[in-house]
């Protein structure tokens, strides 16, 4: 059976990432041991921004190897699962011109429009992942996609 295309469209991907609250970011240390951490994030202009603590294990791993993968997903049942895996290099966002927009988005998404308390938290920094590769899936599309495939083949489901 041919593989079904269940990927999110660019518009669906943007909407999904704007609505979700937690990303799991995977890094590896110098010995190749993986580390995964859940973080809050915002998605702006095709870039994932996270706020984290300087000198934590993920940040130390990124000092050795900037490659990372980030996963956002949801769904309660198999046919309801959807998600995104973003792969790329992670950099500090300190000088990114979008940083004021990022802080504003964090304010709206996580703090009810109030200023994020990042300045009062110790050793905070923003990181950004500009994806080199994006994989996505939406199993809610399975039935409709199968029906379209079968119709294109000239048979009913």
C-alpha positions in Angstrom: 0.0 0.0 0.0 1.3 3.4 -0.9 2.2 5.7 2.0 -0.5 8.3 2.8 0.5 11.9 3.0 -0.7 13.0 6.5 1.6 16.0 6.8 0.4 19.4 8.0 0.1 22.1 5.4 2.3 25.2 6.1 -0.8 27.0 7.4 -1.8 24.1 9.6 1.7 23.8 10.9 1.8 27.5 11.9 -1.6 27.3 13.6 -0.7 24.1 15.4 2.6 25.5 16.7 1.0 28.8 17.7 -1.7 26.9 19.8 0.5 24.4 21.6 2.3 25.2 24.8 5.2 22.8 25.3 8.0 21.6 23.1 10.4 18.8 24.0 13.9 19.7 22.9 16.5 16.9 22.4 20.2 17.5 22.5 23.3 15.2 22.9 26.3 15.6 25.1 29.9 15.2 24.0 29.7 11.4 24.6 26.6 11.2 22.4 24.2 10.7 25.3 20.7 12.2 24.6 18.9 14.6 26.8 15.3 15.8 26.4 13.7 18.6 28.2 10.2 20.1 28.0 10.2 23.9 27.5 7.7 26.7 26.7 8.0 28.1 23.3 6.7 30.5 20.7 6.7 30.0 16.9 7.5 33.3 15.0 8.3 33.6 11.3 9.2 29.9 11.0 11.5 29.9 14.0 11.1 28.2 17.3 12.1 30.3 20.3 12.5 28.9 23.8 13.4 30.5 27.1 15.6 28.5 29.4 18.2 28.7 32.1 21.8 29.4 31.1 24.3 26.6 32.1 21.6 23.9 32.3 22.4 20.5 30.7 20.7 21.3 27.4 22.6 24.6 27.0 25.9 22.9 27.9 25.2 20.2 25.3 24.5 22.9 22.7 27.9 24.4 23.4 29.5 21.2 22.1 27.0 20.4 19.4 24.4 22.9 18.1 22.3 20.2 16.5 18.9 19.5 18.1 15.5 18.1 17.5 12.3 19.5 18.9 8.9 17.7 19.1 5.4 19.2 19.7 2.5 16.8 19.6 -1.1 16.2 20.9 -3.9 13.8 20.7 -5.6 11.3 23.0 -6.3 8.4 20.7 -4.4 7.0 17.7 -6.6 8.5 15.1 -6.4 11.9 16.8 -2.6 12.1 17.0 -0.8 15.0 15.3 2.6 16.6 15.7 5.8 18.2 14.4 9.5 17.3 14.6 11.8 20.2 13.9 15.5 19.6 13.3 18.3 22.1 13.0 20.9 24.1 14.8 20.1 26.0 18.0 21.6 29.4 18.6 21.3 32.1 21.2 18.6 34.6 20.2 20.1 37.6 22.1 20.8 39.7 19.0 17.8 38.5 16.9 15.8 41.6 15.8 12.5 39.6 16.5 13.3 39.4 20.2 10.8 42.1 21.2 8.1 40.2 19.3 9.2 36.9 21.0 8.9 38.5 24.5 5.5 39.9 23.6 4.4 36.5 22.3 5.6 34.8 25.5 3.7 37.5 27.5 0.4 36.8 25.7 0.8 33.0 25.5 2.0 32.2 29.1 1.5 35.3 31.3 -1.9 36.6 30.3 -0.4 39.7 28.6 1.7 40.6 31.6 5.4 41.2 31.2 7.3 37.9 31.5 9.3 37.8 34.7 12.5 36.7 32.8 14.5 39.6 34.1 13.9 38.6 37.7 14.7 34.9 37.0 18.4 34.0 37.3 20.5 33.3 34.2 17.7 33.2 31.6 18.3 33.3 27.9 16.4 32.8 24.7 17.4 30.2 22.2 16.2 29.8 18.6 15.9 26.9 16.3 15.5 27.7 12.6 14.5 24.3 11.2 16.5 22.8 8.5 14.0 19.9 8.3 10.4 19.7 9.4 8.3 16.4 9.7 4.7 16.5 10.6 1.7 14.3 10.8 -2.0 14.6 11.5 -3.7 11.2 11.8 -7.1 13.0 11.8 -6.6 13.2 8.0 -6.3 9.4 7.5 -9.8 8.6 6.5 -10.2 11.5 4.1 -6.7 10.9 2.6 -7.5 7.2 2.1 -10.8 8.0 0.4 -9.1 10.5 -2.0 -6.4 8.0 -2.8 -8.9 5.2 -3.5 -11.0 7.6 -5.6 -7.9 8.5 -7.7 -7.3 4.8 -8.2 -10.9 4.4 -9.4 -12.3 2.4 -6.6 -14.5 3.1 -3.6 -13.4 2.5 0.0 
